Amino acid sequence: MKKKQTIKLLTEKGFEKLKKELLTLQQKRPAMVIRMETARQMGDLRENSEYHSAREEMVFLENRMDKIKDVLKNAKIVKNKNGKRTINLGSRVTVKNGGGNIVYEIVGEREANPMEKKISYSSPLGQALMGKKKGERVTVKTPRGKVDYEIISIK
């Protein structure tokens, strides 16, 4: 039975970042193959920790490359067509909550990184912001309770 392919929404920047990561991994692969061959020649594979370590890294590398290829194959690059009027994938949004102003970038699920203030369009806050305009308010239910945001600007 074939696995159903799902469309992955990405910003142009996110798509390019994944392509770059795939290229880097593909460039590392030949050295990994040599490392595995060298370790294999060291003797009994059952007790050869170097071989097992190299094999684990190779499996990780291959799996990561397969995941990236799948995402790139099924990616839909979304450009912010609404400019600065409404929030969409790729928008940089300044919101105000009780603690002050925060700038978020709305990105695809694979690009999300809360430490860099990149939030997924499918996250609770991302969903609440999508399609909204400057001056609108949204309320987001979080584990700590409801949080109110006012949209200050959209870039």
N, CA, C and O atoms as a GROMACS GRO file, in nm:
protein
  620
    1MET      N    1   0.084  -0.118   0.000
    1MET     CA    2   0.000   0.000   0.000
    1MET      C    3   0.089   0.125   0.000
    1MET      O    4   0.180   0.136   0.081
    2LYS      N    5   0.061   0.215  -0.089
    2LYS     CA    6   0.142   0.336  -0.104
    2LYS      C    7   0.102   0.441  -0.001
    2LYS      O    8  -0.017   0.463   0.025
    3LYS      N    9   0.203   0.506   0.056
    3LYS     CA   10   0.181   0.612   0.153
    3LYS      C   11   0.127   0.736   0.082
    3LYS      O   12   0.180   0.776  -0.022
    4LYS      N   13   0.022   0.797   0.137
    4LYS     CA   14  -0.037   0.917   0.079
    4LYS      C   15   0.060   1.034   0.094
    4LYS      O   16   0.110   1.062   0.202
    5GLN      N   17   0.084   1.103  -0.016
    5GLN     CA   18   0.173   1.218  -0.016
    5GLN      C   19   0.095   1.341   0.029
    5GLN      O   20  -0.016   1.365  -0.018
    6THR      N   21   0.152   1.418   0.120
    6THR     CA   22   0.087   1.539   0.164
    6THR      C   23   0.170   1.659   0.120
    6THR      O   24   0.293   1.656   0.121
    7ILE      N   25   0.101   1.763   0.082
    7ILE     CA   26   0.166   1.886   0.039
    7ILE      C   27   0.228   1.953   0.160
    7ILE      O   28   0.165   1.965   0.265
    8LYS      N   29   0.351   1.997   0.145
    8LYS     CA   30   0.423   2.069   0.251
    8LYS      C   31   0.434   2.214   0.208
    8LYS      O   32   0.494   2.245   0.105
    9LEU      N   33   0.376   2.304   0.286
    9LEU     CA   34   0.385   2.446   0.255
    9LEU      C   35   0.516   2.501   0.310
    9LEU      O   36   0.548   2.482   0.427
   10LEU      N   37   0.589   2.570   0.224
   10LEU     CA   38   0.718   2.628   0.263
   10LEU      C   39   0.730   2.769   0.207
   10LEU      O   40   0.670   2.802   0.105
   11THR      N   41   0.807   2.850   0.276
   11THR     CA   42   0.845   2.978   0.219
   11THR      C   43   0.960   2.952   0.122
   11THR      O   44   1.021   2.846   0.126
   12GLU      N   45   0.987   3.046   0.036
   12GLU     CA   46   1.098   3.032  -0.059
   12GLU      C   47   1.231   3.011   0.016
   12GLU      O   48   1.314   2.929  -0.023
   13LYS      N   49   1.248   3.086   0.124
   13LYS     CA   50   1.368   3.077   0.205
   13LYS      C   51   1.382   2.937   0.266
   13LYS      O   52   1.492   2.880   0.267
   14GLY      N   53   1.272   2.883   0.315
   14GLY     CA   54   1.274   2.750   0.374
   14GLY      C   55   1.304   2.642   0.271
   14GLY      O   56   1.376   2.546   0.301
   15PHE      N   57   1.251   2.657   0.151
   15PHE     CA   58   1.276   2.562   0.043
   15PHE      C   59   1.424   2.562   0.007
   15PHE      O   60   1.485   2.456  -0.009
   16GLU      N   61   1.481   2.680  -0.007
   16GLU     CA   62   1.623   2.692  -0.042
   16GLU      C   63   1.713   2.636   0.069
   16GLU      O   64   1.816   2.574   0.040
   17LYS      N   65   1.674   2.657   0.194
   17LYS     CA   66   1.751   2.604   0.307
   17LYS      C   67   1.753   2.451   0.305
   17LYS      O   68   1.856   2.390   0.332
   18LEU      N   69   1.639   2.390   0.274
   18LEU     CA   70   1.633   2.244   0.266
   18LEU      C   71   1.717   2.191   0.149
   18LEU      O   72   1.784   2.089   0.162
   19LYS      N   73   1.712   2.260   0.035
   19LYS     CA   74   1.794   2.219  -0.080
   19LYS      C   75   1.942   2.223  -0.044
   19LYS      O   76   2.018   2.134  -0.083
   20LYS      N   77   1.982   2.326   0.028
   20LYS     CA   78   2.121   2.342   0.069
   20LYS      C   79   2.162   2.230   0.166
   20LYS      O   80   2.271   2.174   0.155
   21GLU      N   81   2.073   2.198   0.262
   21GLU     CA   82   2.102   2.090   0.356
   21GLU      C   83   2.116   1.957   0.284
   21GLU      O   84   2.206   1.879   0.316
   22LEU      N   85   2.029   1.931   0.187
   22LEU     CA   86   2.036   1.806   0.110
   22LEU      C   87   2.169   1.798   0.036
   22LEU      O   88   2.233   1.693   0.036
   23LEU      N   89   2.210   1.906  -0.026
   23LEU     CA   90   2.337   1.908  -0.097
   23LEU      C   91   2.454   1.879  -0.002
   23LEU      O   92   2.544   1.802  -0.036
   24THR      N   93   2.452   1.940   0.115
   24THR     CA   94   2.557   1.916   0.215
   24THR      C   95   2.561   1.770   0.255
   24THR      O   96   2.669   1.710   0.263
   25LEU      N   97   2.445   1.711   0.281
   25LEU     CA   98   2.439   1.569   0.320
   25LEU      C   99   2.488   1.479   0.207
   25LEU      O  100   2.560   1.381   0.231
   26GLN      N  101   2.450   1.512   0.084
   26GLN     CA  102   2.495   1.433  -0.031
   26GLN      C  103   2.648   1.440  -0.047
   26GLN      O  104   2.710   1.344  -0.090
   27GLN      N  105   2.706   1.553  -0.013
   27GLN     CA  106   2.851   1.568  -0.022
   27GLN      C  107   2.922   1.490   0.089
   27GLN      O  108   3.036   1.448   0.071
   28LYS      N  109   2.856   1.470   0.203
   28LYS     CA  110   2.915   1.395   0.314
   28LYS      C  111   2.908   1.244   0.289
   28LYS      O  112   2.987   1.168   0.346
   29ARG      N  113   2.816   1.200   0.208
   29ARG     CA  114   2.789   1.058   0.189
   29ARG      C  115   2.911   0.977   0.145
   29ARG      O  116   2.936   0.872   0.204
   30PRO      N  117   2.989   1.020   0.044
   30PRO     CA  118   3.106   0.941   0.002
   30PRO      C  119   3.205   0.915   0.116
   30PRO      O  120   3.260   0.806   0.127
   31ALA      N  121   3.229   1.016   0.200
   31ALA     CA  122   3.320   0.998   0.313
   31ALA      C  123   3.264   0.897   0.413
   31ALA      O  124   3.339   0.821   0.473
   32MET      N  125   3.131   0.897   0.430
   32MET     CA  126   3.068   0.801   0.520
   32MET      C  127   3.083   0.658   0.468
   32MET      O  128   3.106   0.565   0.545
   33VAL      N  129   3.070   0.642   0.337
   33VAL     CA  130   3.087   0.509   0.276
   33VAL      C  131   3.229   0.459   0.299
   33VAL      O  132   3.250   0.343   0.334
   34ILE      N  133   3.327   0.546   0.279
   34ILE     CA  134   3.468   0.509   0.301
   34ILE      C  135   3.490   0.474   0.448
   34ILE      O  136   3.559   0.376   0.478
   35ARG      N  137   3.433   0.552   0.538
   35ARG     CA  138   3.448   0.523   0.682
   35ARG      C  139   3.390   0.386   0.716
   35ARG      O  140   3.450   0.310   0.792
   36MET      N  141   3.274   0.354   0.659
   36MET     CA  142   3.213   0.223   0.685
   36MET      C  143   3.300   0.110   0.631
   36MET      O  144   3.318   0.008   0.698
   37GLU      N  145   3.353   0.127   0.511
   37GLU     CA  146   3.439   0.024   0.450
   37GLU      C  147   3.566   0.003   0.532
   37GLU      O  148   3.609  -0.110   0.554
   38THR      N  149   3.624   0.113   0.577
   38THR     CA  150   3.746   0.105   0.659
   38THR      C  151   3.716   0.032   0.790
   38THR      O  152   3.792  -0.055   0.833
   39ALA      N  153   3.605   0.066   0.853
   39ALA     CA  154   3.566   0.002   0.978
   39ALA      C  155   3.534  -0.146   0.958
   39ALA      O  156   3.564  -0.229   1.043
   40ARG      N  157   3.473  -0.177   0.844
   40ARG     CA  158   3.439  -0.317   0.815
   40ARG      C  159   3.564  -0.403   0.806
   40ARG      O  160   3.562  -0.521   0.841
   41GLN      N  161   3.672  -0.346   0.759
   41GLN     CA  162   3.798  -0.420   0.742
   41GLN      C  163   3.872  -0.440   0.874
   41GLN      O  164   3.974  -0.509   0.878
   42MET      N  165   3.822  -0.382   0.982
   42MET     CA  166   3.888  -0.392   1.112
   42MET      C  167   3.861  -0.525   1.183
   42MET      O  168   3.916  -0.550   1.290
   43GLY      N  169   3.779  -0.609   1.125
   43GLY     CA  170   3.758  -0.740   1.186
   43GLY      C  171   3.615  -0.770   1.218
   43GLY      O  172   3.523  -0.717   1.155
   44ASP      N  173   3.594  -0.855   1.317
   44ASP     CA  174   3.464  -0.908   1.358
   44ASP      C  175   3.362  -0.794   1.376
   44ASP      O  176   3.379  -0.708   1.462
   45LEU      N  177   3.258  -0.795   1.293
   45LEU     CA  178   3.160  -0.687   1.294
   45LEU      C  179   3.073  -0.686   1.420
   45LEU      O  180   3.018  -0.583   1.457
   46ARG      N  181   3.061  -0.802   1.486
   46ARG     CA  182   2.978  -0.809   1.606
   46ARG      C  183   3.037  -0.725   1.720
   46ARG      O  184   2.963  -0.673   1.803
   47GLU      N  185   3.169  -0.712   1.723
   47GLU     CA  186   3.235  -0.638   1.832
   47GLU      C  187   3.309  -0.514   1.783
   47GLU      O  188   3.395  -0.461   1.852
   48ASN      N  189   3.275  -0.470   1.664
   48ASN     CA  190   3.344  -0.358   1.603
   48ASN      C  191   3.262  -0.230   1.624
   48ASN      O  192   3.172  -0.199   1.547
   49SER      N  193   3.294  -0.157   1.731
   49SER     CA  194   3.217  -0.037   1.765
   49SER      C  195   3.231   0.072   1.659
   49SER      O  196   3.136   0.147   1.636
   50GLU      N  197   3.345   0.081   1.595
   50GLU     CA  198   3.365   0.182   1.490
   50GLU      C  199   3.270   0.156   1.373
   50GLU      O  200   3.211   0.249   1.318
   51TYR      N  201   3.255   0.029   1.336
   51TYR     CA  202   3.164  -0.007   1.227
   51TYR      C  203   3.020   0.027   1.266
   51TYR      O  204   2.946   0.085   1.187
   52HIS      N  205   2.980  -0.011   1.388
   52HIS     CA  206   2.842   0.016   1.431
   52HIS      C  207   2.814   0.166   1.438
   52HIS      O  208   2.706   0.211   1.402
   53SER      N  209   2.911   0.242   1.485
   53SER     CA  210   2.897   0.387   1.490
   53SER      C  211   2.882   0.446   1.349
   53SER      O  212   2.795   0.529   1.325
   54ALA      N  213   2.968   0.402   1.258
   54ALA     CA  214   2.963   0.451   1.119
   54ALA      C  215   2.832   0.411   1.054
   54ALA      O  216   2.773   0.489   0.979
   55ARG      N  217   2.787   0.290   1.082
   55ARG     CA  218   2.660   0.242   1.024
   55ARG      C  219   2.543   0.324   1.075
   55ARG      O  220   2.454   0.361   0.998
   56GLU      N  221   2.541   0.354   1.206
   56GLU     CA  222   2.433   0.436   1.262
   56GLU      C  223   2.430   0.575   1.198
   56GLU      O  224   2.324   0.627   1.165
   57GLU      N  225   2.548   0.634   1.182
   57GLU     CA  226   2.555   0.766   1.119
   57GLU      C  227   2.508   0.760   0.974
   57GLU      O  228   2.441   0.852   0.926
   58MET      N  229   2.544   0.652   0.904
   58MET     CA  230   2.504   0.636   0.764
   58MET      C  231   2.351   0.621   0.754
   58MET      O  232   2.289   0.680   0.665
   59VAL      N  233   2.293   0.544   0.844
   59VAL     CA  234   2.147   0.527   0.844
   59VAL      C  235   2.080   0.662   0.871
   59VAL      O  236   1.982   0.697   0.805
   60PHE      N  237   2.132   0.736   0.969
   60PHE     CA  238   2.076   0.868   0.998
   60PHE      C  239   2.085   0.959   0.876
   60PHE      O  240   1.988   1.025   0.840
   61LEU      N  241   2.202   0.961   0.812
   61LEU     CA  242   2.226   1.044   0.694
   61LEU      C  243   2.128   1.008   0.582
   61LEU      O  244   2.066   1.096   0.523
   62GLU      N  245   2.114   0.879   0.554
   62GLU     CA  246   2.023   0.833   0.448
   62GLU      C  247   1.878   0.868   0.479
   62GLU      O  248   1.804   0.913   0.392
   63ASN      N  249   1.838   0.848   0.606
   63ASN     CA  250   1.700   0.880   0.645
   63ASN      C  251   1.672   1.029   0.632
   63ASN      O  252   1.566   1.069   0.585
   64ARG      N  253   1.768   1.112   0.675
   64ARG     CA  254   1.749   1.257   0.666
   64ARG      C  255   1.739   1.301   0.520
   64ARG      O  256   1.656   1.384   0.485
   65MET      N  257   1.825   1.244   0.435
   65MET     CA  258   1.820   1.278   0.292
   65MET      C  259   1.684   1.237   0.233
   65MET      O  260   1.626   1.312   0.155
   66ASP      N  261   1.635   1.120   0.268
   66ASP     CA  262   1.505   1.074   0.218
   66ASP      C  263   1.392   1.167   0.263
   66ASP      O  264   1.304   1.200   0.184
   67LYS      N  265   1.396   1.210   0.390
   67LYS     CA  266   1.293   1.302   0.440
   67LYS      C  267   1.295   1.434   0.365
   67LYS      O  268   1.191   1.486   0.325
   68ILE      N  269   1.416   1.486   0.346
   68ILE     CA  270   1.427   1.615   0.275
   68ILE      C  271   1.379   1.601   0.132
   68ILE      O  272   1.306   1.687   0.082
   69LYS      N  273   1.418   1.494   0.064
   69LYS     CA  274   1.373   1.471  -0.074
   69LYS      C  275   1.222   1.465  -0.081
   69LYS      O  276   1.161   1.520  -0.173
   70ASP      N  277   1.160   1.397   0.016
   70ASP     CA  278   1.014   1.385   0.020
   70ASP      C  279   0.949   1.523   0.037
   70ASP      O  280   0.852   1.556  -0.031
   71VAL      N  281   1.004   1.602   0.129
   71VAL     CA  282   0.949   1.736   0.152
   71VAL      C  283   0.964   1.822   0.027
   71VAL      O  284   0.870   1.889  -0.014
   72LEU      N  285   1.082   1.820  -0.034
   72LEU     CA  286   1.106   1.901  -0.154
   72LEU      C  287   1.016   1.857  -0.270
   72LEU      O  288   0.966   1.940  -0.346
   73LYS      N  289   0.997   1.727  -0.283
   73LYS     CA  290   0.914   1.672  -0.391
   73LYS      C  291   0.769   1.715  -0.376
   73LYS      O  292   0.700   1.739  -0.475
   74ASN      N  293   0.722   1.724  -0.251
   74ASN     CA  294   0.582   1.756  -0.224
   74ASN      C  295   0.562   1.898  -0.175
   74ASN      O  296   0.456   1.932  -0.122
   75ALA      N  297   0.664   1.982  -0.192
   75ALA     CA  298   0.656   2.119  -0.141
   75ALA      C  299   0.576   2.210  -0.232
   75ALA      O  300   0.580   2.199  -0.355
   76LYS      N  301   0.505   2.298  -0.169
   76LYS     CA  302   0.439   2.407  -0.241
   76LYS      C  303   0.496   2.535  -0.182
   76LYS      O  304   0.477   2.565  -0.064
   77ILE      N  305   0.565   2.610  -0.265
   77ILE     CA  306   0.624   2.736  -0.219
   77ILE      C  307   0.516   2.842  -0.220
   77ILE      O  308   0.452   2.868  -0.322
   78VAL      N  309   0.496   2.902  -0.105
   78VAL     CA  310   0.391   3.002  -0.090
   78VAL      C  311   0.457   3.139  -0.077
   78VAL      O  312   0.539   3.162   0.012
   79LYS      N  313   0.418   3.226  -0.165
   79LYS     CA  314   0.466   3.364  -0.158
   79LYS      C  315   0.356   3.449  -0.099
   79LYS      O  316   0.238   3.424  -0.124
   80ASN      N  317   0.393   3.547  -0.022
   80ASN     CA  318   0.295   3.635   0.041
   80ASN      C  319   0.238   3.727  -0.065
   80ASN      O  320   0.296   3.831  -0.097
   81LYS      N  321   0.123   3.689  -0.120
   81LYS     CA  322   0.060   3.765  -0.229
   81LYS      C  323  -0.015   3.888  -0.181
   81LYS      O  324  -0.043   3.980  -0.258
   82ASN      N  325  -0.047   3.890  -0.054
   82ASN     CA  326  -0.127   4.000  -0.002
   82ASN      C  327  -0.042   4.119   0.042
   82ASN      O  328  -0.094   4.217   0.096
   83GLY      N  329   0.087   4.109   0.020
   83GLY     CA  330   0.175   4.219   0.058
   83GLY      C  331   0.168   4.242   0.208
   83GLY      O  332   0.184   4.150   0.287
   84LYS      N  333   0.146   4.364   0.246
   84LYS     CA  334   0.147   4.400   0.387
   84LYS      C  335   0.005   4.418   0.443
   84LYS      O  336  -0.011   4.465   0.556
   85ARG      N  337  -0.096   4.381   0.366
   85ARG     CA  338  -0.234   4.404   0.411
   85ARG      C  339  -0.283   4.296   0.506
   85ARG      O  340  -0.343   4.326   0.609
   86THR      N  341  -0.259   4.168   0.471
   86THR     CA  342  -0.306   4.059   0.557
   86THR      C  343  -0.192   3.962   0.585
   86THR      O  344  -0.096   3.952   0.508
   87ILE      N  345  -0.204   3.892   0.695
   87ILE     CA  346  -0.100   3.798   0.737
   87ILE      C  347  -0.114   3.669   0.660
   87ILE      O  348  -0.223   3.612   0.647
   88ASN      N  349   0.000   3.623   0.607
   88ASN     CA  350   0.004   3.500   0.530
   88ASN      C  351   0.139   3.435   0.556
   88ASN      O  352   0.223   3.489   0.628
   89LEU      N  353   0.160   3.318   0.498
   89LEU     CA  354   0.288   3.251   0.508
   89LEU      C  355   0.396   3.344   0.455
   89LEU      O  356   0.383   3.400   0.346
   90GLY      N  357   0.503   3.362   0.531
   90GLY     CA  358   0.611   3.452   0.493
   90GLY      C  359   0.601   3.590   0.555
   90GLY      O  360   0.696   3.668   0.547
   91SER      N  361   0.489   3.622   0.616
   91SER     CA  362   0.472   3.755   0.678
   91SER      C  363   0.558   3.767   0.804
   91SER      O  364   0.578   3.670   0.877
   92ARG      N  365   0.608   3.889   0.825
   92ARG     CA  366   0.674   3.923   0.952
   92ARG      C  367   0.572   4.011   1.025
   92ARG      O  368   0.534   4.118   0.976
   93VAL      N  369   0.530   3.966   1.140
   93VAL     CA  370   0.419   4.029   1.212
   93VAL      C  371   0.467   4.080   1.347
   93VAL      O  372   0.529   4.006   1.424
   94THR      N  373   0.438   4.206   1.375
   94THR     CA  374   0.463   4.260   1.509
   94THR      C  375   0.332   4.258   1.582
   94THR      O  376   0.233   4.318   1.539
   95VAL      N  377   0.332   4.189   1.696
   95VAL     CA  378   0.212   4.183   1.779
   95VAL      C  379   0.244   4.240   1.917
   95VAL      O  380   0.358   4.239   1.962
   96LYS      N  381   0.140   4.288   1.980
   96LYS     CA  382   0.155   4.343   2.115
   96LYS      C  383   0.071   4.258   2.208
   96LYS      O  384  -0.047   4.232   2.183
   97ASN      N  385   0.134   4.215   2.316
   97ASN     CA  386   0.057   4.150   2.421
   97ASN      C  387   0.091   4.222   2.550
   97ASN      O  388   0.159   4.325   2.546
   98GLY      N  389   0.047   4.172   2.663
   98GLY     CA  390   0.070   4.240   2.790
   98GLY      C  391   0.215   4.274   2.816
   98GLY      O  392   0.244   4.373   2.884
   99GLY      N  393   0.309   4.194   2.764
   99GLY     CA  394   0.450   4.213   2.793
   99GLY      C  395   0.524   4.304   2.697
   99GLY      O  396   0.641   4.333   2.719
  100GLY      N  397   0.461   4.351   2.592
  100GLY     CA  398   0.527   4.438   2.495
  100GLY      C  399   0.513   4.384   2.354
  100GLY      O  400   0.432   4.296   2.327
  101ASN      N  401   0.595   4.438   2.264
  101ASN     CA  402   0.588   4.399   2.124
  101ASN      C  403   0.680   4.280   2.095
  101ASN      O  404   0.790   4.270   2.148
  102ILE      N  405   0.631   4.190   2.010
  102ILE     CA  406   0.708   4.073   1.967
  102ILE      C  407   0.693   4.062   1.815
  102ILE      O  408   0.583   4.080   1.762
  103VAL      N  409   0.804   4.032   1.747
  103VAL     CA  410   0.800   4.013   1.602
  103VAL      C  411   0.811   3.865   1.573
  103VAL      O  412   0.904   3.798   1.618
  104TYR      N  413   0.714   3.812   1.496
  104TYR     CA  414   0.714   3.673   1.455
  104TYR      C  415   0.719   3.665   1.303
  104TYR      O  416   0.669   3.754   1.233
  105GLU      N  417   0.779   3.559   1.254
  105GLU     CA  418   0.773   3.530   1.110
  105GLU      C  419   0.685   3.407   1.096
  105GLU      O  420   0.707   3.306   1.164
  106ILE      N  421   0.586   3.413   1.008
  106ILE     CA  422   0.496   3.301   0.986
  106ILE      C  423   0.559   3.212   0.877
  106ILE      O  424   0.582   3.257   0.765
  107VAL      N  425   0.586   3.088   0.912
  107VAL     CA  426   0.658   2.998   0.822
  107VAL      C  427   0.585   2.864   0.810
  107VAL      O  428   0.485   2.839   0.878
  108GLY      N  429   0.638   2.777   0.722
  108GLY     CA  430   0.585   2.642   0.708
  108GLY      C  431   0.621   2.559   0.830
  108GLY      O  432   0.708   2.596   0.909
  109GLU      N  433   0.552   2.445   0.845
  109GLU     CA  434   0.573   2.360   0.962
  109GLU      C  435   0.718   2.315   0.976
  109GLU      O  436   0.770   2.309   1.088
  110ARG      N  437   0.785   2.285   0.866
  110ARG     CA  438   0.923   2.236   0.870
  110ARG      C  439   1.024   2.346   0.901
  110ARG      O  440   1.139   2.316   0.934
  111GLU      N  441   0.982   2.471   0.891
  111GLU     CA  442   1.073   2.584   0.914
  111GLU      C  443   1.062   2.642   1.054
  111GLU      O  444   1.146   2.722   1.095
  112ALA      N  445   0.959   2.604   1.126
  112ALA     CA  446   0.930   2.664   1.256
  112ALA      C  447   1.048   2.648   1.352
  112ALA      O  448   1.110   2.542   1.360
  113ASN      N  449   1.078   2.756   1.423
  113ASN     CA  450   1.184   2.757   1.523
  113ASN      C  451   1.149   2.866   1.625
  113ASN      O  452   1.182   2.983   1.605
  114PRO      N  453   1.084   2.828   1.733
  114PRO     CA  454   1.040   2.928   1.832
  114PRO      C  455   1.154   3.014   1.886
  114PRO      O  456   1.132   3.130   1.921
  115MET      N  457   1.274   2.958   1.895
  115MET     CA  458   1.387   3.036   1.947
  115MET      C  459   1.421   3.153   1.855
  115MET      O  460   1.472   3.256   1.900
  116GLU      N  461   1.393   3.138   1.725
  116GLU     CA  462   1.418   3.245   1.628
  116GLU      C  463   1.291   3.324   1.597
  116GLU      O  464   1.288   3.405   1.505
  117LYS      N  465   1.186   3.299   1.676
  117LYS     CA  466   1.056   3.365   1.657
  117LYS      C  467   0.995   3.333   1.521
  117LYS      O  468   0.926   3.416   1.462
  118LYS      N  469   1.020   3.213   1.472
  118LYS     CA  470   0.959   3.164   1.348
  118LYS      C  471   0.851   3.064   1.390
  118LYS      O  472   0.881   2.958   1.443
  119ILE      N  473   0.724   3.102   1.365
  119ILE     CA  474   0.615   3.015   1.408
  119ILE      C  475   0.542   2.958   1.286
  119ILE      O  476   0.527   3.024   1.184
  120SER      N  477   0.497   2.836   1.301
  120SER     CA  478   0.426   2.768   1.194
  120SER      C  479   0.288   2.828   1.175
  120SER      O  480   0.222   2.870   1.271
  121TYR      N  481   0.245   2.832   1.050
  121TYR     CA  482   0.110   2.879   1.020
  121TYR      C  483   0.005   2.787   1.083
  121TYR      O  484  -0.110   2.827   1.101
  122SER      N  485   0.044   2.664   1.117
  122SER     CA  486  -0.051   2.569   1.174
  122SER      C  487  -0.047   2.565   1.328
  122SER      O  488  -0.126   2.493   1.390
  123SER      N  489   0.043   2.642   1.389
  123SER     CA  490   0.047   2.651   1.535
  123SER      C  491  -0.076   2.729   1.582
  123SER      O  492  -0.138   2.798   1.502
  124PRO      N  493  -0.111   2.719   1.709
  124PRO     CA  494  -0.228   2.795   1.757
  124PRO      C  495  -0.218   2.946   1.727
  124PRO      O  496  -0.316   3.006   1.682
  125LEU      N  497  -0.102   3.005   1.753
  125LEU     CA  498  -0.087   3.149   1.725
  125LEU      C  499  -0.086   3.173   1.574
  125LEU      O  500  -0.149   3.268   1.527
  126GLY      N  501  -0.016   3.089   1.500
  126GLY     CA  502  -0.013   3.103   1.355
  126GLY      C  503  -0.152   3.097   1.294
  126GLY      O  504  -0.187   3.178   1.208
  127GLN      N  505  -0.231   3.000   1.338
  127GLN     CA  506  -0.368   2.986   1.288
  127GLN      C  507  -0.452   3.110   1.322
  127GLN      O  508  -0.530   3.158   1.240
  128ALA      N  509  -0.434   3.161   1.443
  128ALA     CA  510  -0.511   3.278   1.485
  128ALA      C  511  -0.474   3.402   1.403
  128ALA      O  512  -0.559   3.486   1.377
  129LEU      N  513  -0.347   3.413   1.362
  129LEU     CA  514  -0.301   3.531   1.290
  129LEU      C  515  -0.329   3.527   1.140
  129LEU      O  516  -0.348   3.631   1.077
  130MET      N  517  -0.332   3.408   1.082
  130MET     CA  518  -0.348   3.396   0.936
  130MET      C  519  -0.472   3.471   0.888
  130MET      O  520  -0.582   3.455   0.940
  131GLY      N  521  -0.451   3.554   0.785
  131GLY     CA  522  -0.561   3.628   0.723
  131GLY      C  523  -0.603   3.754   0.796
  131GLY      O  524  -0.690   3.827   0.748
  132LYS      N  525  -0.542   3.782   0.910
  132LYS     CA  526  -0.580   3.901   0.987
  132LYS      C  527  -0.508   4.025   0.934
  132LYS      O  528  -0.411   4.015   0.859
  133LYS      N  529  -0.558   4.141   0.975
  133LYS     CA  530  -0.503   4.268   0.930
  133LYS      C  531  -0.450   4.350   1.047
  133LYS      O  532  -0.480   4.322   1.164
  134LYS      N  533  -0.371   4.451   1.013
  134LYS     CA  534  -0.318   4.543   1.114
  134LYS      C  535  -0.433   4.603   1.194
  134LYS      O  536  -0.536   4.643   1.140
  135GLY      N  537  -0.413   4.606   1.327
  135GLY     CA  538  -0.514   4.664   1.416
  135GLY      C  539  -0.610   4.561   1.474
  135GLY      O  540  -0.675   4.587   1.575
  136GLU      N  541  -0.620   4.444   1.410
  136GLU     CA  542  -0.709   4.340   1.463
  136GLU      C  543  -0.650   4.277   1.588
  136GLU      O  544  -0.529   4.284   1.612
  137ARG      N  545  -0.737   4.217   1.666
  137ARG     CA  546  -0.696   4.148   1.788
  137ARG      C  547  -0.731   4.000   1.774
  137ARG      O  548  -0.832   3.964   1.714
  138VAL      N  549  -0.645   3.916   1.833
  138VAL     CA  550  -0.672   3.772   1.836
  138VAL      C  551  -0.649   3.721   1.978
  138VAL      O  552  -0.568   3.777   2.053
  139THR      N  553  -0.720   3.616   2.012
  139THR     CA  554  -0.702   3.551   2.141
  139THR      C  555  -0.659   3.408   2.114
  139THR      O  556  -0.722   3.338   2.035
  140VAL      N  557  -0.552   3.366   2.179
  140VAL     CA  558  -0.496   3.232   2.159
  140VAL      C  559  -0.502   3.156   2.291
  140VAL      O  560  -0.460   3.205   2.395
  141LYS      N  561  -0.555   3.036   2.282
  141LYS     CA  562  -0.562   2.949   2.401
  141LYS      C  563  -0.428   2.876   2.413
  141LYS      O  564  -0.386   2.806   2.321
  142THR      N  565  -0.362   2.894   2.527
  142THR     CA  566  -0.232   2.830   2.552
  142THR      C  567  -0.242   2.745   2.678
  142THR      O  568  -0.342   2.753   2.751
  143PRO      N  569  -0.140   2.664   2.705
  143PRO     CA  570  -0.142   2.586   2.830
  143PRO      C  571  -0.152   2.673   2.955
  143PRO      O  572  -0.200   2.628   3.058
  144ARG      N  573  -0.107   2.798   2.945
  144ARG     CA  574  -0.112   2.891   3.059
  144ARG      C  575  -0.240   2.974   3.063
  144ARG      O  576  -0.258   3.058   3.151
  145GLY      N  577  -0.328   2.949   2.968
  145GLY     CA  578  -0.452   3.025   2.962
  145GLY      C  579  -0.461   3.104   2.832
  145GLY      O  580  -0.380   3.085   2.742
  146LYS      N  581  -0.559   3.189   2.824
  146LYS     CA  582  -0.580   3.268   2.702
  146LYS      C  583  -0.486   3.388   2.699
  146LYS      O  584  -0.463   3.455   2.800
  147VAL      N  585  -0.430   3.413   2.580
  147VAL     CA  586  -0.340   3.527   2.561
  147VAL      C  587  -0.396   3.613   2.448
  147VAL      O  588  -0.428   3.562   2.341
  148ASP      N  589  -0.408   3.742   2.473
  148ASP     CA  590  -0.459   3.836   2.373
  148ASP      C  591  -0.343   3.905   2.303
  148ASP      O  592  -0.244   3.944   2.366
  149TYR      N  593  -0.356   3.920   2.172
  149TYR     CA  594  -0.256   3.988   2.090
  149TYR      C  595  -0.324   4.093   2.005
  149TYR      O  596  -0.436   4.074   1.958
  150GLU      N  597  -0.254   4.205   1.986
  150GLU     CA  598  -0.299   4.307   1.891
  150GLU      C  599  -0.195   4.313   1.780
  150GLU      O  600  -0.075   4.316   1.807
  151ILE      N  601  -0.241   4.314   1.657
  151ILE     CA  602  -0.149   4.318   1.542
  151ILE      C  603  -0.108   4.463   1.518
  151ILE      O  604  -0.191   4.548   1.485
  152ILE      N  605   0.021   4.489   1.534
  152ILE     CA  606   0.076   4.624   1.523
  152ILE      C  607   0.121   4.653   1.379
  152ILE      O  608   0.093   4.760   1.326
  153SER      N  609   0.192   4.557   1.317
  153SER     CA  610   0.236   4.578   1.179
  153SER      C  611   0.256   4.445   1.109
  153SER      O  612   0.274   4.341   1.172
  154ILE      N  613   0.252   4.452   0.976
  154ILE     CA  614   0.271   4.334   0.891
  154ILE      C  615   0.372   4.372   0.782
  154ILE      O  616   0.355   4.472   0.713
  155LYS      N  617   0.475   4.291   0.767
  155LYS     CA  618   0.574   4.316   0.662
  155LYS      C  619   0.589   4.193   0.577
  155LYS      O  620   0.667   4.192   0.482
   0.00000   0.00000   0.00000
